[in-house]
Amino acid sequence: RDAESEKDYAKAVSLYQELVSRGGGLNSDAAASLASARAAFKRQQAENERNEKFIKDYQYALRAYKEGDFAECLRIAWRLIYPDDNLARQLGKRDGVVRLIRDGYYNWAIMDLKSENVRGADKNLRDLLDFEKNDPEARRLQQFARPYINGGLDQNYRDVVKGLTYRPF
């Protein structure tokens, strides 16, 4: 029972199994407690696996971000907080995921502008501003890019885009 109260369910299961195998007058109480400890142990294992998967996915999204694969980063990051961000909050990663999404859209827009894909950049900036309305850099960049959506890229466009920098994580 001490092991169970300390949430060391693996130890509790082991001790209850030993007690049940010995038999005696406490056998029915031990069997009931064994079943309870096993159920708690399975729940604990499932929670640990879920947490490990979250951390693994978060690290994968971060690696994709650093490698410049913003589409993959955003795909994974959105999955980490949508439709429910409780696990991200519990693990202290919600702010990091939000930053991956915000900066992922921004950097993807920069990459699009540098490759002269103004429509793609505009879409990514719109998605960013839908996600976080108060990003002044993104709003300024969108205002700069909008006149160039239908082509007609000039030297001013190339000069401005040449000076754009990615947001580091």
N, C-alpha and C positions, 0 to 999 in steps of 0.2 A: 504493500500500500504506500510505503514511503517512496518507492521508485515511481509509482503511478502519480503521486502528488507532485513529484519533481518533474513530471512529464518525460520520464525516461521509460517510455512504453516498451521498448525492446527488452530492457532488463526486467520490467514487471511481467511481461509475457513469459520470459525464461523462468523466473522464480515461481510464477503460478503453475507453469507446466510441471516443474519439479514437485511442487506441493501436490498437484493432482496425481502424479505418477506414484507418489508414496501412499496415496489412499488415506484412510483414517476418517475421523468424524467430521473434519472440515472440508471433505471432498466436494460437497455440493456448493458450498460458499466459494471455494477456490475455483471450481469450474465456472461459476457465474462470473466471478471476477476475471478469470482468464478470458472469457468471451468479451467482456467489456474492455479489457486491456488490449486485446487483439484489434478490436474495432478502432480504438483510439490510436493504436500504432499505425493502422492502415490510413487513417485520416491524416496523421502526422506525415507519413511517407508521401501521400498525395500532395499535401501542402508544400513539402520540401521540393518535390519534383516540379510543381508549378512555379515555385520561386526560382529554382535553378533554370528552368526554361525561359522565364522572363529575363533573367540576368544574361543568359546566353544570347537571346534575341536582341537585347539592348546593346550588348557588346558587338554583335554582328551589324546592327544598324550604325553604330558609331564607326566601325571599321569601313563600312560602305561609304559613309560620309567622308571620312579621311581619304578614301581612295577616289573620291569624286563621282561615285555611283549614286547620285542623289535620288534617282527614281527608286532604286532598291532601298535606300535609307528611309525614304518617306513611306514606302509600302510597309516596311516592318514597324517603323515608329508609330504610324497610325494604328496599326493592329495592337500595339502595346497599351494604348489609352482609349481606343474606341471599341465598343460603346461604353465601357466601364473603366474608369481610371483608378479604382480602389487599390488594386495590387501595386500599381506604380506609386501611389501615395504611400502605401505600407512600406515599400522597399526604399523610399526616399529618392525615387528616380523620376517623378513626374516632371519636375522642372527641367531635368536633362532631356526628357523626351520632347517636351514643348520646345525646347531650344533646338533640338535636332530637326523638328518639323519646320519651325520658323526659318532657321538658317539654311536648312536644306532647300526650301523653296527659293530663298534669296540667291543662294549660290548656283542653283540650277538656272535661274534667270540670268545671272551673270554669264554662265557658260553659254547659254543660248545667244545672248547678245554678242559675245565674242565670236560665235560661229555664224553671226548674221541671221539668226532665227528669231526675229523680232516678235512674231506671233507667239511662238513658244514661250519667250520671255514674258510677254504680256499675260499669258495664261498663268504662268507660275507666280507672277506678281499679284494677279487677282486672287489666286488661291491663298497666297500668303496673307493678303489684306483681309480676306474672308476669315482667316484663322486668327489673325491678330491685327485689328484695325489701326492700332497706334504704333505703326512702324514707319517713322518719318523717312528713313532712307529708302524703303521700298516704295513709298508714295512718290518721292522725288524721282526715283529711277523709272517708275511707271509713267510719270508725266514726261520725262525725257524721251522714253521709247515710243509712246503713242503716235507721235507725228510720223514715225518711220515704219509703221505697220504695213503700209501699202508699198513699201520699197523706197527707192530714191535715197539710198544711203549715201551721205556726203562725207566730206573730210571731217566736219565737226563730229559726226557720229563716230567715225573711226578714232578720232582723238580722245573723245570722252570714254569710249569703250576700252580703249587701250589702257587708260588709267584706273579702271575699275578693279577692285580687289575683292577676293573671297573672304567671307567671315570664317575665322578659325574657330574650332570648338575647344 
